[in-house]
């Protein structure tokens, strides 16, 4: 499973939220506790489509099913705090 792109994106999301002094954790951004388990994340989000990555719809909101989507690089560039 570690070579699966969806699994790697899930791990990166958790890392962003759990690392100290990281922009996400410093702002209090977390993820759904049921997403501690990859199987739950996969059930909610499905496999990542080609050329997309995990995006939060509300950039100040948490990683949760209602606030996440698979997005293209262009969509993500238009969805930033800047």
PDB file of N, CA, C and O in Angstrom:
ATOM      1  N   UNK A   1       0.821  -1.204   0.000  1.00  0.00           N
ATOM      2  CA  UNK A   1       0.000   0.000   0.000  1.00  0.00           C
ATOM      3  C   UNK A   1       0.865   1.268   0.000  1.00  0.00           C
ATOM      4  O   UNK A   1       0.402   2.317  -0.449  1.00  0.00           O
ATOM      5  N   UNK A   2       2.089   1.197   0.486  1.00  0.00           N
ATOM      6  CA  UNK A   2       2.902   2.405   0.577  1.00  0.00           C
ATOM      7  C   UNK A   2       3.251   3.004  -0.779  1.00  0.00           C
ATOM      8  O   UNK A   2       3.671   4.159  -0.850  1.00  0.00           O
ATOM      9  N   UNK A   3       3.083   2.236  -1.861  1.00  0.00           N
ATOM     10  CA  UNK A   3       3.377   2.755  -3.188  1.00  0.00           C
ATOM     11  C   UNK A   3       2.138   3.328  -3.866  1.00  0.00           C
ATOM     12  O   UNK A   3       2.231   3.885  -4.960  1.00  0.00           O
ATOM     13  N   UNK A   4       0.989   3.196  -3.230  1.00  0.00           N
ATOM     14  CA  UNK A   4      -0.256   3.712  -3.750  1.00  0.00           C
ATOM     15  C   UNK A   4      -0.282   5.234  -3.558  1.00  0.00           C
ATOM     16  O   UNK A   4      -0.024   5.719  -2.456  1.00  0.00           O
ATOM     17  N   UNK A   5      -0.584   5.976  -4.597  1.00  0.00           N
ATOM     18  CA  UNK A   5      -0.556   7.442  -4.529  1.00  0.00           C
ATOM     19  C   UNK A   5      -1.568   7.983  -3.519  1.00  0.00           C
ATOM     20  O   UNK A   5      -1.271   8.941  -2.805  1.00  0.00           O
ATOM     21  N   UNK A   6      -2.745   7.391  -3.452  1.00  0.00           N
ATOM     22  CA  UNK A   6      -3.750   7.838  -2.491  1.00  0.00           C
ATOM     23  C   UNK A   6      -3.222   7.666  -1.074  1.00  0.00           C
ATOM     24  O   UNK A   6      -3.417   8.542  -0.232  1.00  0.00           O
ATOM     25  N   UNK A   7      -2.568   6.568  -0.807  1.00  0.00           N
ATOM     26  CA  UNK A   7      -2.001   6.307   0.516  1.00  0.00           C
ATOM     27  C   UNK A   7      -0.932   7.348   0.853  1.00  0.00           C
ATOM     28  O   UNK A   7      -0.877   7.833   1.983  1.00  0.00           O
ATOM     29  N   UNK A   8      -0.097   7.689  -0.102  1.00  0.00           N
ATOM     30  CA  UNK A   8       0.953   8.691   0.144  1.00  0.00           C
ATOM     31  C   UNK A   8       0.346  10.072   0.411  1.00  0.00           C
ATOM     32  O   UNK A   8       0.835  10.802   1.273  1.00  0.00           O
ATOM     33  N   UNK A   9      -0.719  10.438  -0.323  1.00  0.00           N
ATOM     34  CA  UNK A   9      -1.368  11.731  -0.092  1.00  0.00           C
ATOM     35  C   UNK A   9      -2.043  11.768   1.278  1.00  0.00           C
ATOM     36  O   UNK A   9      -2.030  12.801   1.948  1.00  0.00           O
ATOM     37  N   UNK A  10      -2.626  10.656   1.693  1.00  0.00           N
ATOM     38  CA  UNK A  10      -3.223  10.554   3.029  1.00  0.00           C
ATOM     39  C   UNK A  10      -2.144  10.755   4.102  1.00  0.00           C
ATOM     40  O   UNK A  10      -2.351  11.493   5.065  1.00  0.00           O
ATOM     41  N   UNK A  11      -1.012  10.105   3.931  1.00  0.00           N
ATOM     42  CA  UNK A  11       0.082  10.254   4.887  1.00  0.00           C
ATOM     43  C   UNK A  11       0.612  11.672   4.939  1.00  0.00           C
ATOM     44  O   UNK A  11       0.935  12.172   6.016  1.00  0.00           O
ATOM     45  N   UNK A  12       0.706  12.326   3.795  1.00  0.00           N
ATOM     46  CA  UNK A  12       1.181  13.709   3.751  1.00  0.00           C
ATOM     47  C   UNK A  12       0.208  14.641   4.462  1.00  0.00           C
ATOM     48  O   UNK A  12       0.628  15.576   5.144  1.00  0.00           O
ATOM     49  N   UNK A  13      -1.088  14.392   4.306  1.00  0.00           N
ATOM     50  CA  UNK A  13      -2.100  15.193   4.989  1.00  0.00           C
ATOM     51  C   UNK A  13      -1.933  15.073   6.499  1.00  0.00           C
ATOM     52  O   UNK A  13      -1.936  16.074   7.216  1.00  0.00           O
ATOM     53  N   UNK A  14      -1.788  13.837   6.974  1.00  0.00           N
ATOM     54  CA  UNK A  14      -1.617  13.618   8.414  1.00  0.00           C
ATOM     55  C   UNK A  14      -0.337  14.287   8.907  1.00  0.00           C
ATOM     56  O   UNK A  14      -0.322  14.881   9.985  1.00  0.00           O
ATOM     57  N   UNK A  15       0.718  14.194   8.136  1.00  0.00           N
ATOM     58  CA  UNK A  15       1.995  14.796   8.521  1.00  0.00           C
ATOM     59  C   UNK A  15       1.873  16.316   8.622  1.00  0.00           C
ATOM     60  O   UNK A  15       2.390  16.916   9.564  1.00  0.00           O
ATOM     61  N   UNK A  16       1.194  16.942   7.659  1.00  0.00           N
ATOM     62  CA  UNK A  16       1.021  18.401   7.706  1.00  0.00           C
ATOM     63  C   UNK A  16       0.309  18.836   8.988  1.00  0.00           C
ATOM     64  O   UNK A  16       0.652  19.860   9.579  1.00  0.00           O
ATOM     65  N   UNK A  17      -0.669  18.064   9.404  1.00  0.00           N
ATOM     66  CA  UNK A  17      -1.460  18.430  10.582  1.00  0.00           C
ATOM     67  C   UNK A  17      -0.757  18.094  11.896  1.00  0.00           C
ATOM     68  O   UNK A  17      -1.002  18.747  12.910  1.00  0.00           O
ATOM     69  N   UNK A  18       0.100  17.100  11.889  1.00  0.00           N
ATOM     70  CA  UNK A  18       0.700  16.621  13.140  1.00  0.00           C
ATOM     71  C   UNK A  18       2.075  17.194  13.447  1.00  0.00           C
ATOM     72  O   UNK A  18       2.523  17.120  14.591  1.00  0.00           O
ATOM     73  N   UNK A  19       2.752  17.758  12.466  1.00  0.00           N
ATOM     74  CA  UNK A  19       4.099  18.284  12.705  1.00  0.00           C
ATOM     75  C   UNK A  19       4.032  19.608  13.456  1.00  0.00           C
ATOM     76  O   UNK A  19       3.239  20.488  13.123  1.00  0.00           O
ATOM     77  N   UNK A  20       4.871  19.731  14.464  1.00  0.00           N
ATOM     78  CA  UNK A  20       4.959  20.996  15.195  1.00  0.00           C
ATOM     79  C   UNK A  20       5.604  22.051  14.314  1.00  0.00           C
ATOM     80  O   UNK A  20       6.427  21.733  13.455  1.00  0.00           O
ATOM     81  N   UNK A  21       5.236  23.292  14.525  1.00  0.00           N
ATOM     82  CA  UNK A  21       5.773  24.436  13.795  1.00  0.00           C
ATOM     83  C   UNK A  21       5.459  24.388  12.303  1.00  0.00           C
ATOM     84  O   UNK A  21       6.090  25.093  11.515  1.00  0.00           O
ATOM     85  N   UNK A  22       4.521  23.590  11.922  1.00  0.00           N
ATOM     86  CA  UNK A  22       4.058  23.542  10.537  1.00  0.00           C
ATOM     87  C   UNK A  22       2.887  24.514  10.433  1.00  0.00           C
ATOM     88  O   UNK A  22       2.113  24.645  11.382  1.00  0.00           O
ATOM     89  N   UNK A  23       2.745  25.185   9.320  1.00  0.00           N
ATOM     90  CA  UNK A  23       1.682  26.166   9.134  1.00  0.00           C
ATOM     91  C   UNK A  23       0.309  25.593   9.489  1.00  0.00           C
ATOM     92  O   UNK A  23      -0.496  26.270  10.128  1.00  0.00           O
ATOM     93  N   UNK A  24       0.040  24.365   9.084  1.00  0.00           N
ATOM     94  CA  UNK A  24      -1.281  23.772   9.328  1.00  0.00           C
ATOM     95  C   UNK A  24      -1.528  23.570  10.824  1.00  0.00           C
ATOM     96  O   UNK A  24      -2.547  24.021  11.346  1.00  0.00           O
ATOM     97  N   UNK A  25      -0.618  22.907  11.507  1.00  0.00           N
ATOM     98  CA  UNK A  25      -0.817  22.642  12.937  1.00  0.00           C
ATOM     99  C   UNK A  25      -0.805  23.934  13.742  1.00  0.00           C
ATOM    100  O   UNK A  25      -1.536  24.055  14.724  1.00  0.00           O
ATOM    101  N   UNK A  26       0.011  24.898  13.342  1.00  0.00           N
ATOM    102  CA  UNK A  26       0.059  26.174  14.052  1.00  0.00           C
ATOM    103  C   UNK A  26      -1.268  26.922  13.937  1.00  0.00           C
ATOM    104  O   UNK A  26      -1.624  27.690  14.831  1.00  0.00           O
ATOM    105  N   UNK A  27      -1.993  26.707  12.855  1.00  0.00           N
ATOM    106  CA  UNK A  27      -3.292  27.348  12.645  1.00  0.00           C
ATOM    107  C   UNK A  27      -4.431  26.511  13.203  1.00  0.00           C
ATOM    108  O   UNK A  27      -5.594  26.898  13.093  1.00  0.00           O
ATOM    109  N   UNK A  28      -4.111  25.367  13.800  1.00  0.00           N
ATOM    110  CA  UNK A  28      -5.138  24.523  14.401  1.00  0.00           C
ATOM    111  C   UNK A  28      -5.869  23.637  13.413  1.00  0.00           C
ATOM    112  O   UNK A  28      -6.918  23.083  13.741  1.00  0.00           O
ATOM    113  N   UNK A  29      -5.337  23.494  12.212  1.00  0.00           N
ATOM    114  CA  UNK A  29      -5.989  22.656  11.203  1.00  0.00           C
ATOM    115  C   UNK A  29      -5.700  21.193  11.515  1.00  0.00           C
ATOM    116  O   UNK A  29      -4.548  20.791  11.684  1.00  0.00           O
ATOM    117  N   UNK A  30      -6.767  20.409  11.586  1.00  0.00           N
ATOM    118  CA  UNK A  30      -6.664  18.993  11.918  1.00  0.00           C
ATOM    119  C   UNK A  30      -7.376  18.182  10.840  1.00  0.00           C
ATOM    120  O   UNK A  30      -7.791  18.716   9.812  1.00  0.00           O
ATOM    121  N   UNK A  31      -7.507  16.909  11.091  1.00  0.00           N
ATOM    122  CA  UNK A  31      -8.247  16.038  10.186  1.00  0.00           C
ATOM    123  C   UNK A  31      -9.209  15.200  11.001  1.00  0.00           C
ATOM    124  O   UNK A  31      -9.028  15.011  12.204  1.00  0.00           O
ATOM    125  N   UNK A  32     -10.235  14.701  10.331  1.00  0.00           N
ATOM    126  CA  UNK A  32     -11.221  13.841  10.990  1.00  0.00           C
ATOM    127  C   UNK A  32     -10.516  12.690  11.680  1.00  0.00           C
ATOM    128  O   UNK A  32      -9.676  12.022  11.077  1.00  0.00           O
ATOM    129  N   UNK A  33     -10.848  12.456  12.933  1.00  0.00           N
ATOM    130  CA  UNK A  33     -10.173  11.394  13.687  1.00  0.00           C
ATOM    131  C   UNK A  33     -10.391  10.018  13.064  1.00  0.00           C
ATOM    132  O   UNK A  33      -9.534   9.145  13.199  1.00  0.00           O
ATOM    133  N   UNK A  34     -11.506   9.810  12.393  1.00  0.00           N
ATOM    134  CA  UNK A  34     -11.703   8.512  11.739  1.00  0.00           C
ATOM    135  C   UNK A  34     -10.725   8.333  10.584  1.00  0.00           C
ATOM    136  O   UNK A  34     -10.506   7.215  10.118  1.00  0.00           O
ATOM    137  N   UNK A  35     -10.131   9.447  10.120  1.00  0.00           N
ATOM    138  CA  UNK A  35      -9.126   9.375   9.075  1.00  0.00           C
ATOM    139  C   UNK A  35      -7.758   8.982   9.614  1.00  0.00           C
ATOM    140  O   UNK A  35      -6.786   8.954   8.858  1.00  0.00           O
ATOM    141  N   UNK A  36      -7.662   8.678  10.902  1.00  0.00           N
ATOM    142  CA  UNK A  36      -6.434   8.072  11.423  1.00  0.00           C
ATOM    143  C   UNK A  36      -6.167   6.758  10.702  1.00  0.00           C
ATOM    144  O   UNK A  36      -5.025   6.305  10.616  1.00  0.00           O
ATOM    145  N   UNK A  37      -7.230   6.150  10.185  1.00  0.00           N
ATOM    146  CA  UNK A  37      -7.129   4.867   9.497  1.00  0.00           C
ATOM    147  C   UNK A  37      -7.356   5.087   7.998  1.00  0.00           C
ATOM    148  O   UNK A  37      -8.376   5.638   7.583  1.00  0.00           O
ATOM    149  N   UNK A  38      -6.394   4.649   7.209  1.00  0.00           N
ATOM    150  CA  UNK A  38      -6.457   4.841   5.762  1.00  0.00           C
ATOM    151  C   UNK A  38      -7.747   4.298   5.167  1.00  0.00           C
ATOM    152  O   UNK A  38      -8.305   4.903   4.251  1.00  0.00           O
ATOM    153  N   UNK A  39      -8.220   3.187   5.663  1.00  0.00           N
ATOM    154  CA  UNK A  39      -9.429   2.575   5.111  1.00  0.00           C
ATOM    155  C   UNK A  39     -10.624   3.528   5.193  1.00  0.00           C
ATOM    156  O   UNK A  39     -11.448   3.563   4.280  1.00  0.00           O
ATOM    157  N   UNK A  40     -10.721   4.296   6.275  1.00  0.00           N
ATOM    158  CA  UNK A  40     -11.817   5.258   6.426  1.00  0.00           C
ATOM    159  C   UNK A  40     -11.649   6.437   5.464  1.00  0.00           C
ATOM    160  O   UNK A  40     -12.615   6.906   4.863  1.00  0.00           O
ATOM    161  N   UNK A  41     -10.411   6.902   5.331  1.00  0.00           N
ATOM    162  CA  UNK A  41     -10.138   7.979   4.384  1.00  0.00           C
ATOM    163  C   UNK A  41     -10.511   7.531   2.975  1.00  0.00           C
ATOM    164  O   UNK A  41     -11.172   8.267   2.241  1.00  0.00           O
ATOM    165  N   UNK A  42     -10.094   6.339   2.600  1.00  0.00           N
ATOM    166  CA  UNK A  42     -10.373   5.809   1.273  1.00  0.00           C
ATOM    167  C   UNK A  42     -11.873   5.642   1.043  1.00  0.00           C
ATOM    168  O   UNK A  42     -12.365   5.927  -0.048  1.00  0.00           O
ATOM    169  N   UNK A  43     -12.596   5.187   2.052  1.00  0.00           N
ATOM    170  CA  UNK A  43     -14.044   5.030   1.928  1.00  0.00           C
ATOM    171  C   UNK A  43     -14.723   6.374   1.685  1.00  0.00           C
ATOM    172  O   UNK A  43     -15.685   6.453   0.920  1.00  0.00           O
ATOM    173  N   UNK A  44     -14.234   7.423   2.326  1.00  0.00           N
ATOM    174  CA  UNK A  44     -14.837   8.752   2.182  1.00  0.00           C
ATOM    175  C   UNK A  44     -14.431   9.449   0.888  1.00  0.00           C
ATOM    176  O   UNK A  44     -15.264  10.085   0.242  1.00  0.00           O
ATOM    177  N   UNK A  45     -13.156   9.337   0.501  1.00  0.00           N
ATOM    178  CA  UNK A  45     -12.635  10.114  -0.621  1.00  0.00           C
ATOM    179  C   UNK A  45     -12.457   9.320  -1.905  1.00  0.00           C
ATOM    180  O   UNK A  45     -12.437   9.904  -2.988  1.00  0.00           O
ATOM    181  N   UNK A  46     -12.329   8.009  -1.809  1.00  0.00           N
ATOM    182  CA  UNK A  46     -12.047   7.208  -2.993  1.00  0.00           C
ATOM    183  C   UNK A  46     -10.596   7.380  -3.427  1.00  0.00           C
ATOM    184  O   UNK A  46      -9.834   8.133  -2.821  1.00  0.00           O
ATOM    185  N   UNK A  47     -10.236   6.671  -4.479  1.00  0.00           N
ATOM    186  CA  UNK A  47      -8.878   6.777  -5.021  1.00  0.00           C
ATOM    187  C   UNK A  47      -8.690   8.130  -5.701  1.00  0.00           C
ATOM    188  O   UNK A  47      -9.614   8.659  -6.320  1.00  0.00           O
ATOM    189  N   UNK A  48      -7.499   8.676  -5.580  1.00  0.00           N
ATOM    190  CA  UNK A  48      -7.200   9.953  -6.227  1.00  0.00           C
ATOM    191  C   UNK A  48      -7.188   9.771  -7.747  1.00  0.00           C
ATOM    192  O   UNK A  48      -6.519   8.874  -8.259  1.00  0.00           O
ATOM    193  N   UNK A  49      -7.923  10.617  -8.464  1.00  0.00           N
ATOM    194  CA  UNK A  49      -7.858  10.565  -9.932  1.00  0.00           C
ATOM    195  C   UNK A  49      -6.483  11.051 -10.419  1.00  0.00           C
ATOM    196  O   UNK A  49      -5.789  11.790  -9.720  1.00  0.00           O
ATOM    197  N   UNK A  50      -6.112  10.627 -11.610  1.00  0.00           N
ATOM    198  CA  UNK A  50      -4.848  11.077 -12.201  1.00  0.00           C
ATOM    199  C   UNK A  50      -4.804  12.597 -12.259  1.00  0.00           C
ATOM    200  O   UNK A  50      -5.813  13.259 -12.503  1.00  0.00           O
ATOM    201  N   UNK A  51      -3.611  13.131 -12.029  1.00  0.00           N
ATOM    202  CA  UNK A  51      -3.352  14.572 -12.134  1.00  0.00           C
ATOM    203  C   UNK A  51      -4.078  15.407 -11.084  1.00  0.00           C
ATOM    204  O   UNK A  51      -4.235  16.614 -11.265  1.00  0.00           O
ATOM    205  N   UNK A  52      -4.525  14.788  -9.989  1.00  0.00           N
ATOM    206  CA  UNK A  52      -5.203  15.541  -8.936  1.00  0.00           C
ATOM    207  C   UNK A  52      -4.551  15.258  -7.596  1.00  0.00           C
ATOM    208  O   UNK A  52      -3.803  14.293  -7.440  1.00  0.00           O
ATOM    209  N   UNK A  53      -4.850  16.121  -6.628  1.00  0.00           N
ATOM    210  CA  UNK A  53      -4.378  15.909  -5.265  1.00  0.00           C
ATOM    211  C   UNK A  53      -5.425  16.422  -4.285  1.00  0.00           C
ATOM    212  O   UNK A  53      -6.429  17.011  -4.686  1.00  0.00           O
ATOM    213  N   UNK A  54      -5.182  16.194  -3.005  1.00  0.00           N
ATOM    214  CA  UNK A  54      -6.156  16.525  -1.968  1.00  0.00           C
ATOM    215  C   UNK A  54      -6.197  18.028  -1.726  1.00  0.00           C
ATOM    216  O   UNK A  54      -5.158  18.670  -1.568  1.00  0.00           O
ATOM    217  N   UNK A  55      -7.393  18.577  -1.699  1.00  0.00           N
ATOM    218  CA  UNK A  55      -7.592  20.014  -1.538  1.00  0.00           C
ATOM    219  C   UNK A  55      -8.694  20.259  -0.522  1.00  0.00           C
ATOM    220  O   UNK A  55      -9.704  19.556  -0.507  1.00  0.00           O
ATOM    221  N   UNK A  56      -8.491  21.272   0.336  1.00  0.00           N
ATOM    222  CA  UNK A  56      -9.549  21.701   1.247  1.00  0.00           C
ATOM    223  C   UNK A  56     -10.331  22.819   0.578  1.00  0.00           C
ATOM    224  O   UNK A  56      -9.740  23.792   0.111  1.00  0.00           O
ATOM    225  N   UNK A  57     -11.624  22.696   0.527  1.00  0.00           N
ATOM    226  CA  UNK A  57     -12.488  23.685  -0.108  1.00  0.00           C
ATOM    227  C   UNK A  57     -12.391  25.019   0.629  1.00  0.00           C
ATOM    228  O   UNK A  57     -12.202  26.065   0.008  1.00  0.00           O
ATOM    229  N   UNK A  58     -12.519  24.977   1.945  1.00  0.00           N
ATOM    230  CA  UNK A  58     -12.304  26.147   2.800  1.00  0.00           C
ATOM    231  C   UNK A  58     -10.889  26.027   3.347  1.00  0.00           C
ATOM    232  O   UNK A  58     -10.613  25.145   4.160  1.00  0.00           O
ATOM    233  N   UNK A  59      -9.987  26.906   2.911  1.00  0.00           N
ATOM    234  CA  UNK A  59      -8.572  26.773   3.277  1.00  0.00           C
ATOM    235  C   UNK A  59      -8.323  26.946   4.771  1.00  0.00           C
ATOM    236  O   UNK A  59      -7.256  26.578   5.263  1.00  0.00           O
ATOM    237  N   UNK A  60      -9.276  27.493   5.489  1.00  0.00           N
ATOM    238  CA  UNK A  60      -9.135  27.631   6.942  1.00  0.00           C
ATOM    239  C   UNK A  60      -9.835  26.500   7.691  1.00  0.00           C
ATOM    240  O   UNK A  60      -9.789  26.449   8.920  1.00  0.00           O
ATOM    241  N   UNK A  61     -10.476  25.601   6.963  1.00  0.00           N
ATOM    242  CA  UNK A  61     -11.191  24.490   7.577  1.00  0.00           C
ATOM    243  C   UNK A  61     -10.322  23.251   7.709  1.00  0.00           C
ATOM    244  O   UNK A  61      -9.205  23.194   7.195  1.00  0.00           O
ATOM    245  N   UNK A  62     -10.849  22.278   8.397  1.00  0.00           N
ATOM    246  CA  UNK A  62     -10.137  21.031   8.636  1.00  0.00           C
ATOM    247  C   UNK A  62     -10.261  20.081   7.448  1.00  0.00           C
ATOM    248  O   UNK A  62     -11.086  20.266   6.553  1.00  0.00           O
ATOM    249  N   UNK A  63      -9.417  19.068   7.476  1.00  0.00           N
ATOM    250  CA  UNK A  63      -9.530  17.977   6.508  1.00  0.00           C
ATOM    251  C   UNK A  63     -10.658  17.068   6.982  1.00  0.00           C
ATOM    252  O   UNK A  63     -10.511  16.344   7.967  1.00  0.00           O
ATOM    253  N   UNK A  64     -11.760  17.110   6.288  1.00  0.00           N
ATOM    254  CA  UNK A  64     -12.911  16.257   6.574  1.00  0.00           C
ATOM    255  C   UNK A  64     -13.691  16.092   5.286  1.00  0.00           C
ATOM    256  O   UNK A  64     -13.555  16.885   4.354  1.00  0.00           O
ATOM    257  N   UNK A  65     -14.498  15.067   5.245  1.00  0.00           N
ATOM    258  CA  UNK A  65     -15.196  14.716   4.004  1.00  0.00           C
ATOM    259  C   UNK A  65     -15.935  15.908   3.395  1.00  0.00           C
ATOM    260  O   UNK A  65     -15.889  16.111   2.182  1.00  0.00           O
ATOM    261  N   UNK A  66     -16.604  16.685   4.217  1.00  0.00           N
ATOM    262  CA  UNK A  66     -17.403  17.796   3.701  1.00  0.00           C
ATOM    263  C   UNK A  66     -16.551  18.978   3.239  1.00  0.00           C
ATOM    264  O   UNK A  66     -17.072  19.885   2.591  1.00  0.00           O
ATOM    265  N   UNK A  67     -15.264  18.992   3.554  1.00  0.00           N
ATOM    266  CA  UNK A  67     -14.402  20.118   3.195  1.00  0.00           C
ATOM    267  C   UNK A  67     -13.256  19.705   2.273  1.00  0.00           C
ATOM    268  O   UNK A  67     -12.361  20.510   2.019  1.00  0.00           O
ATOM    269  N   UNK A  68     -13.262  18.483   1.771  1.00  0.00           N
ATOM    270  CA  UNK A  68     -12.170  18.021   0.920  1.00  0.00           C
ATOM    271  C   UNK A  68     -12.671  17.598  -0.446  1.00  0.00           C
ATOM    272  O   UNK A  68     -13.810  17.161  -0.611  1.00  0.00           O
ATOM    273  N   UNK A  69     -11.790  17.740  -1.414  1.00  0.00           N
ATOM    274  CA  UNK A  69     -12.086  17.322  -2.774  1.00  0.00           C
ATOM    275  C   UNK A  69     -10.771  16.962  -3.451  1.00  0.00           C
ATOM    276  O   UNK A  69      -9.699  17.376  -3.008  1.00  0.00           O
ATOM    277  N   UNK A  70     -10.863  16.196  -4.517  1.00  0.00           N
ATOM    278  CA  UNK A  70      -9.708  15.970  -5.367  1.00  0.00           C
ATOM    279  C   UNK A  70      -9.695  17.121  -6.356  1.00  0.00           C
ATOM    280  O   UNK A  70     -10.707  17.388  -7.003  1.00  0.00           O
ATOM    281  N   UNK A  71      -8.565  17.806  -6.484  1.00  0.00           N
ATOM    282  CA  UNK A  71      -8.500  18.997  -7.323  1.00  0.00           C
ATOM    283  C   UNK A  71      -7.251  18.972  -8.200  1.00  0.00           C
ATOM    284  O   UNK A  71      -6.244  18.347  -7.866  1.00  0.00           O
ATOM    285  N   UNK A  72      -7.344  19.662  -9.317  1.00  0.00           N
ATOM    286  CA  UNK A  72      -6.189  19.816 -10.201  1.00  0.00           C
ATOM    287  C   UNK A  72      -5.242  20.856  -9.605  1.00  0.00           C
ATOM    288  O   UNK A  72      -5.602  21.573  -8.671  1.00  0.00           O
ATOM    289  N   UNK A  73      -4.062  20.929 -10.139  1.00  0.00           N
ATOM    290  CA  UNK A  73      -3.081  21.931  -9.696  1.00  0.00           C
ATOM    291  C   UNK A  73      -3.628  23.343  -9.898  1.00  0.00           C
ATOM    292  O   UNK A  73      -3.429  24.213  -9.050  1.00  0.00           O
ATOM    293  N   UNK A  74      -4.311  23.570 -11.006  1.00  0.00           N
ATOM    294  CA  UNK A  74      -4.897  24.879 -11.283  1.00  0.00           C
ATOM    295  C   UNK A  74      -5.979  25.234 -10.261  1.00  0.00           C
ATOM    296  O   UNK A  74      -6.030  26.364  -9.775  1.00  0.00           O
ATOM    297  N   UNK A  75      -6.837  24.273  -9.939  1.00  0.00           N
ATOM    298  CA  UNK A  75      -7.874  24.521  -8.934  1.00  0.00           C
ATOM    299  C   UNK A  75      -7.245  24.866  -7.590  1.00  0.00           C
ATOM    300  O   UNK A  75      -7.710  25.773  -6.899  1.00  0.00           O
ATOM    301  N   UNK A  76      -6.205  24.157  -7.223  1.00  0.00           N
ATOM    302  CA  UNK A  76      -5.550  24.434  -5.947  1.00  0.00           C
ATOM    303  C   UNK A  76      -4.876  25.805  -5.949  1.00  0.00           C
ATOM    304  O   UNK A  76      -4.890  26.503  -4.935  1.00  0.00           O
ATOM    305  N   UNK A  77      -4.297  26.189  -7.062  1.00  0.00           N
ATOM    306  CA  UNK A  77      -3.651  27.491  -7.150  1.00  0.00           C
ATOM    307  C   UNK A  77      -4.655  28.626  -6.981  1.00  0.00           C
ATOM    308  O   UNK A  77      -4.303  29.711  -6.518  1.00  0.00           O
ATOM    309  N   UNK A  78      -5.906  28.372  -7.358  1.00  0.00           N
ATOM    310  CA  UNK A  78      -6.949  29.389  -7.204  1.00  0.00           C
ATOM    311  C   UNK A  78      -7.628  29.317  -5.843  1.00  0.00           C
ATOM    312  O   UNK A  78      -8.541  30.097  -5.570  1.00  0.00           O
ATOM    313  N   UNK A  79      -7.202  28.398  -4.990  1.00  0.00           N
ATOM    314  CA  UNK A  79      -7.817  28.202  -3.683  1.00  0.00           C
ATOM    315  C   UNK A  79      -6.744  28.299  -2.600  1.00  0.00           C
ATOM    316  O   UNK A  79      -6.416  27.307  -1.948  1.00  0.00           O
ATOM    317  N   UNK A  80      -6.209  29.491  -2.417  1.00  0.00           N
ATOM    318  CA  UNK A  80      -5.158  29.701  -1.409  1.00  0.00           C
ATOM    319  C   UNK A  80      -5.542  30.846  -0.499  1.00  0.00           C
ATOM    320  O   UNK A  80      -6.496  31.578  -0.763  1.00  0.00           O
ATOM    321  N   UNK A  81      -4.783  30.991   0.582  1.00  0.00           N
ATOM    322  CA  UNK A  81      -5.032  32.081   1.524  1.00  0.00           C
ATOM    323  C   UNK A  81      -4.521  33.408   1.000  1.00  0.00           C
ATOM    324  O   UNK A  81      -4.954  34.457   1.477  1.00  0.00           O
ATOM    325  N   UNK A  82      -3.626  33.397   0.043  1.00  0.00           N
ATOM    326  CA  UNK A  82      -3.016  34.650  -0.448  1.00  0.00           C
ATOM    327  C   UNK A  82      -3.981  35.524  -1.184  1.00  0.00           C
ATOM    328  O   UNK A  82      -3.608  36.601  -1.649  1.00  0.00           O
TER     329      UNK A  82
END
